[in-house]
Amino acid sequence: MNGFIGELFGTYVLIVLGTGACAGTNLNRTYAKGSDWTFVSLAWGLAVTMGVYVASSLGSLGHLNPAVTIPYAIFGLFPWGQVLPYLLGQFIGAFLGAATIMMIFYPHFKTTNPENGNTVGIFATRPAIKAPLSNFLSEVVATFIFIFALLNLGNFTQGLKPLVVGLLIMVVGLGVGTTTGFALNPARDWGPRFAYTIIPVPNKGGGEWDYAWVPMFGPLVGGILAAAVQVMFK
């Protein structure tokens, strides 16, 4: 239960702060309107930092991400008995975080004309150029780097290590995240994408589920490859 609660609230904080930054950047009449990619990458990095701190304080290991939990379990770094509670906490927390941002920014959705583009990108990743194979490879490589570095941090919930994790997220976003929006995390993408799909939001577009397989399976493959390499050469 501690794992579920920690992952739920940690992921909730992660999504509120991360998608909140994206909403501020993209919606009309916010103070952050038009902010650049550095702002977005920094916001997501610090969002992960705060999420890890919250999750670990509530008794979880601060995964916040199926691409951490599942590869760790496959290679014996995490008990399978805790996988389901962790995953449920991650997806539910992500859904609730996105729903919160929809409430906070509701007036700004009303002022943002659909002609400015589908606002699903506030909540879920979408490619700069839709090229499924390249998009998938981008997510695999980005997540491989993220998880491989994470594995070499050891217990990344201790001391200032959550801040290091945040900086890692930021540099991954700046380095290889500009093609797809660097999901790195199936829950971070699918939870908010589902919330956007079913919750009434003014002037919204579609959930773009035809692309959703990329941020689901790309991060999982990247995470599994990273864990395999780590175990093989440790």
C-alpha positions in Angstrom: 0.0 0.0 0.0 2.9 2.4 0.8 4.2 1.8 -2.7 0.9 2.6 -4.3 0.3 5.7 -2.3 3.8 7.0 -2.8 3.7 6.4 -6.6 0.2 7.9 -6.8 1.1 11.2 -5.1 4.6 11.4 -6.5 3.3 11.0 -10.1 0.5 13.4 -9.3 3.0 16.1 -8.4 5.1 15.2 -11.4 2.2 15.6 -13.8 0.7 18.7 -12.2 4.0 20.6 -12.5 5.1 19.2 -15.9 1.8 19.6 -17.7 1.2 22.8 -15.9 4.3 24.2 -17.5 3.2 23.0 -20.9 -0.3 24.6 -20.4 1.3 27.9 -19.4 3.5 27.7 -22.5 0.7 26.9 -25.0 -2.5 28.4 -23.8 -3.5 32.0 -24.4 -3.3 34.7 -21.7 -0.9 33.0 -19.3 2.2 34.7 -18.1 4.3 31.9 -19.6 2.8 31.9 -23.0 5.4 31.4 -25.7 8.1 30.1 -23.4 10.9 28.1 -25.1 12.0 24.4 -25.1 14.6 25.1 -22.3 11.8 26.3 -20.1 9.8 23.1 -20.8 12.8 20.8 -20.3 13.7 22.5 -17.0 10.2 22.3 -15.8 9.8 18.6 -16.4 13.2 17.9 -14.8 12.3 19.7 -11.6 8.8 18.2 -11.7 10.4 14.7 -11.6 12.7 15.8 -8.8 9.8 17.0 -6.6 7.8 13.8 -7.5 10.6 11.6 -6.4 10.9 13.4 -3.1 7.2 13.1 -2.4 7.0 9.5 -3.4 10.0 8.4 -1.4 8.7 10.3 1.7 5.5 8.3 1.4 7.2 4.9 1.3 7.8 4.1 -2.4 11.1 3.9 -4.3 10.2 6.9 -6.4 9.9 5.1 -9.7 7.0 7.2 -11.1 7.4 5.4 -14.4 6.6 1.9 -15.8 9.8 2.1 -17.8 11.6 2.0 -14.5 9.4 -0.5 -12.6 9.0 -3.1 -15.3 12.6 -3.4 -16.4 13.8 -3.4 -12.8 11.4 -6.3 -12.1 12.4 -8.2 -15.2 16.1 -8.2 -14.2 15.5 -8.9 -10.5 16.1 -5.4 -9.2 12.5 -5.0 -8.0 10.0 -7.5 -6.6 7.3 -8.6 -9.0 4.8 -8.6 -6.2 4.9 -4.8 -6.0 4.8 -4.1 -9.8 1.0 -3.9 -10.0 0.5 -1.5 -7.1 3.3 0.7 -8.5 1.8 0.8 -12.0 -1.7 1.5 -10.7 -0.3 4.4 -8.6 1.6 5.8 -11.6 -1.3 5.7 -14.1 -4.0 7.0 -11.6 -1.7 9.7 -10.3 -1.0 10.8 -13.9 -4.7 10.9 -14.8 -5.5 12.9 -11.7 -2.7 15.3 -12.3 -3.8 16.1 -15.8 -7.4 16.5 -14.6 -6.2 19.1 -12.0 -4.5 21.1 -14.7 -7.6 21.1 -16.8 -9.5 22.6 -13.9 -6.9 25.2 -13.1 -6.4 26.3 -16.7 -10.1 26.0 -17.8 -10.5 29.7 -18.6 -7.4 29.6 -20.7 -8.6 26.7 -22.7 -11.7 28.8 -23.5 -9.5 31.6 -24.9 -7.3 29.3 -27.0 -8.8 28.9 -30.5 -8.4 25.4 -32.0 -6.8 27.1 -35.0 -3.7 27.4 -32.8 -3.4 23.6 -32.8 -4.6 20.6 -30.9 -4.0 21.1 -27.2 -3.4 17.4 -26.6 0.3 18.3 -26.7 -0.1 19.9 -23.3 -0.8 16.5 -21.8 0.7 13.9 -24.1 3.6 13.7 -26.4 3.4 14.2 -30.1 6.1 14.2 -32.7 7.6 17.3 -34.4 7.6 15.3 -37.6 5.4 12.2 -37.7 7.7 9.4 -38.8 6.7 6.3 -36.7 10.0 4.3 -36.9 12.1 7.4 -36.2 9.8 8.5 -33.4 9.9 5.0 -31.8 13.7 4.9 -32.1 13.9 8.4 -30.5 11.9 7.2 -27.5 14.0 4.0 -27.2 17.3 5.9 -27.2 16.2 8.7 -24.9 14.8 6.2 -22.4 17.8 3.9 -22.7 20.1 6.8 -21.7 17.8 7.9 -18.9 17.4 4.5 -17.3 21.0 3.5 -17.8 22.1 6.6 -16.0 19.5 6.1 -13.3 20.7 2.6 -12.7 24.2 3.9 -12.0 22.9 6.4 -9.5 22.0 3.6 -7.1 19.3 4.6 -4.7 18.2 7.8 -6.4 15.9 8.9 -3.6 18.7 9.8 -1.2 20.0 13.2 -0.4 20.4 15.4 -3.5 20.1 12.5 -6.0 16.5 13.4 -6.9 17.9 16.7 -8.1 20.5 14.8 -10.2 17.6 12.8 -11.7 15.9 16.1 -12.6 19.0 17.4 -14.3 19.2 14.1 -16.1 15.7 14.5 -17.4 16.4 18.0 -18.5 19.6 17.2 -20.4 17.8 14.2 -22.1 15.0 16.6 -23.1 17.5 19.2 -24.5 19.7 16.6 -26.2 17.3 14.0 -27.7 13.8 15.1 -26.7 13.1 17.7 -29.4 11.8 15.2 -31.9 9.0 13.5 -29.9 8.7 15.6 -26.7 10.6 12.8 -24.8 7.8 10.8 -23.1 10.3 8.5 -21.3 7.3 7.3 -19.3 4.2 5.4 -20.5 2.2 6.6 -17.5 3.2 10.2 -18.0 1.8 10.0 -21.5 -1.2 7.6 -21.4 -2.7 8.9 -18.1 -3.0 12.5 -19.2 -3.9 11.5 -22.8 -6.8 9.5 -21.4 -7.8 12.3 -19.2 -7.8 14.7 -22.1 -9.8 12.3 -24.2 -12.7 11.8 -21.7 -12.8 15.1 -19.7 -14.7 18.0 -21.3 -12.2 20.8 -22.1 -13.1 23.9 -24.2 -11.8 23.9 -27.7 -10.0 20.6 -27.4 -9.1 18.3 -30.3 -8.6 14.5 -30.4 -6.4 12.3 -28.2 -4.2 11.2 -31.2 -4.3 7.6 -30.0 -2.9 6.4 -33.3 0.5 7.7 -32.1 0.1 6.6 -28.5 1.9 3.2 -29.1 5.2 5.1 -29.5 5.3 6.6 -26.0 4.0 3.3 -24.6 6.4 0.8 -26.1 9.4 3.0 -26.9 10.2 3.8 -23.3 9.6 0.2 -22.2 12.0 -1.2 -24.8 14.6 1.5 -24.0 14.3 0.7 -20.3 14.5 -3.0 -20.8 17.6 -2.6 -22.9 19.3 -0.3 -20.3 18.6 -2.8 -17.5 19.9 -5.7 -19.6 23.1 -3.8 -20.4 23.5 -2.8 -16.7 23.1 -6.4 -15.5 25.3 -7.9 -18.2 28.3 -5.7 -17.6 28.0 -5.0 -13.9 
